[in-house]
Amino acid sequence: MNYQVEEAREKTTIFLSGELDMAVGELVGQIIAQYGSRCESLSVDFRDVTFVDSAGIGSLFYTTKDLLAEGKRVEIINVQEDIYDVLQVLGFAVALGITIKQVE
């Protein structure tokens, strides 16, 4: 898993690429927590995420939940259709009340 970050005063976007699985889930959670704590609004761009598993999503879920509890705005954008389906089946967006946008 690789990532790049674009930080602005109030909004940060984290661009992920590769596989979000058990091997990197905790690291991704730490990255999101680190940058999310420094801004009001966080976008996590999944355009180049090729695979997710429940362990990777679990780490993302708990980190996102913590940021939301701090009053941050979080969205997941540019999600590939197959990964979007996994997030929907797991109830990720509904459980957190966040926006997930598919690739157009």
N, C-alpha and C positions, 0 to 999 in steps of 0.2 A: 504494500500500500504506500503510495506516495501522496503528497499533498502540497498545495500552494495556498497562500493566504493573501487576500487584499483587504487591508484595514483602512477604514475611514473613521472619523471621529465617533459617529453613532452606529455605523453598520460595518460588519465584517463578513466577508464571504470566504469560506474554506472550500477549496476545490479538491475533491478526493479522486484518486485514480487507482485502479487495481481491485483487489478482492478485500471485502470487509468480512473477515471470518474470525474464528476463535484465536488465531495466531496474532492478529493485530487489533482486535476489538478494544482491549484495554488501552492501547496506545492512542487509538482514534478518540476514545472517550477523554483521555487526558488532553489531547490537542484541542478538542472542542471546548472542554472546560476552561482551559487556559485562555483561549481567545474570546470565548463567550463571556467570561467574567469581566473583560475590559471594554465591552460595548453594550449598547442597549438592544441592538437587533443583530441576529446572526442568521446567515444563510449557509446551508451546507449543500454544495453543488455535487450531485451524484452523476453528472453526465458521463464520466469516465470510470464509474464503478461497474465492474463486470460480473460480480458475484457477491451475494450476501448469505450468511447463515444465521441461525438463531442466536449464537453466542455473540457474533459481531453486532447484530441488531440489539441484543440485550444491553451491551455496553452503551450504545448510542441512546437507547431508551432512557437508561438511568441518568446519564449525563444531561440529556435534554430535560428530563423531569426536574432535575436540580436547578437548571438555568431558569426554567419557567417559574419555579418556586421563588426565585430571586427577582421576578418581575421582568425577565428578559423576553424578547420576542424571538422565536425560532421558527425557521421554515426549512424544508428540504426541497430542493429544486432540481429540475432536469433529470428526473428519474427515468431510467429505461423501463419499458413496459413489463418485462419479466420480474424486475426488482420491485416495481410498483405493486405488482400482484402479490408478491411475498409480504410487503409492508401492509397491504390491505387485509390479507388473510390473517396476519398476526394482530390486526387491530391497532397498529402503531399510531396512526394519525388520530383515530377516534379516542384512544386512551389518553393521548396527550393534548388533544384539541389543537393540533398544529396543522399547517398547510403543507401538503405534498403536491408538487407540480411535476407532471410528466414532461418528457421531452416533446416539443412540438414539431 
